[in-house]
Every structure is written in C-alpha cells, then in structure tokens.
C-alpha cells in the first residue's frame, strides 16, 4: 500500500471492529489482531484512521441551523438514575409536534446521535435524545471511554431513563402527545423494549438492535419497524424467532434487510456506513413516523 493511499478495511477487519465496539476485546487486542490479519502490511495508525469514528462527518444539520431550535433538557427519572439529561430538538416555532425519543448506541450521546435528533427536528418532529452517561459524567468526547462509562451503568436503571424520557415527551407542552422511538445498536434493542413497556407508544423503529423475547410480543401495541444489515450475522441470528412471534400474534410491523450492509450502516462516521442503505432506511423511518404519529 502506498504511503499516501488511505487504507480501506475489508469485511474481515470490519467484523473484527464490530467485536471490539461490542466489548469482545479491548482496543489493544483489536489492533493486535487487525495488524496480524493484514500480515503486518498495514500499520495500527492506518487501521485507526480507517475505522475510528470521524464525527465531523455527522453534521448533516448544524446545531445553529435556523430551521430548528435545540437545548439541553434536564429531566427526572425516578426509577432510573434519578436525574437525567438529553438533547431536545424541534422545528423553529411553538409547535406542537409529534415526538420521537432517539436512543443512542453503547457509548452515550455522541455527535452522530445528536445530529439524528436534529435531522428529526428538520423533518417536523420534536426529538429528545437522552444521554445515558449523564449520571456518570456524560459522553466523554470519545467512544472508547463512552463504552467504558456505559458499562458502569445498571442496565435496568438505564432502561428506566429512556422510559422516563418517552413519558416526559408525551406530556411536553410542545408535543402533540403522539410519541415514537428510534434506536441504533444498543438503542435499537431499547426501542423494541419500549414498545413492550409502553402501550401508549405510537411507533418504534429499530436499527440493528437486540430482539425482545418472543414471550414479550403480546404486550406490544405499537407498530414496529426493523432495519437490518445483510452482513450483520450477530444481530440477524435472532430475527427469525422474533418474526415468527410477531406473525403469530398479528403484530403490525415492517422489516427491511439491506444488501451487503454491515451492523452500524446508518452511522455516517465509521467505515461501516452504507450511504444507500442509510438514505433508504431513513426515508422509510420518516414515512413510518409520519404514518403513525401524525
């Protein structure tokens, strides 16, 4: 590889990266394995430049965009952390608008998820994106430390923090009361679980998240939407059982598998990003929310 040619990771490196970001091994071990897989022809620095998030790429909607307004919103989570915080974004003006809770990955409220909230605001929704790391100091500015901090949280309490966010949005004076959820990776699983927990949830969209147990499906009242990457074997392994349960109970849902897309394909800051799948899935998500929340 030429010194001035950026390294492009192949599928085996991307799958190794998926294991790293989901806690199968640490950063040092990731780079040890990755350099070994390239037979030492690619340096750790080149691999890092290729796979680590570049959050400047996430700014599809700038924080000072005149079409929207955004603020940091403290809120109470009595069954969770007690005190929580999130980014609230909505169209410029007074509303009310339908609401969407935006649920981050396993690393806190990073710039990519903040931008997703702003994208929803541009599309006509009031969006609340909680930071599950707020009780342990907030998103630390990098994903490695973010993942470490998120593992410090009790998972049951953390889930209650997102339940509290949905309940807050349902009663927010600038919200119509119709509220949905969208989540990515860890957040996709939470979006599924919110549909189990909250019978008043209006819609739940899940991007490559853990499936709820089949026995929980009868409790779901909200229409569901699932976005899966064809190459995401880890998450896709659980999809047939959930699909069977949804069909058996007559749940309303739509599902999409995107050709040659990896886990994390919507995140435009990493090499797993798939522009076509991200755009198509996002348009489907907006149509889904417009159909069920307005």
Secondary structure, DSSP 8 states (H G I E B T S, - for coil): --TTS-----HHHHHHHHHHHTTSS-HHHHHHHHHHHTTTSS-HHHHHHHHS--GGGG-SS-TT-TTEEEEEEEEEETTTTEEEEEEEEEESSS--EEEEEEE--TT-S-HHHHHHHHHHHHTT-EEEEE-TTGGGTS--SSHHHHHHHHHHS-HHHHHHHHHHHHHHHHT-TTEEEEEEEEEETHHHHHHHHHHHH-TT--EEEEES-----GGGGGG--SEEEEEEETT-HHHHTTHHHHHHHHHHHT--EEEEEETT--TTTT-TTSTT--HHHHHHHHHHHHHHHHHHH-
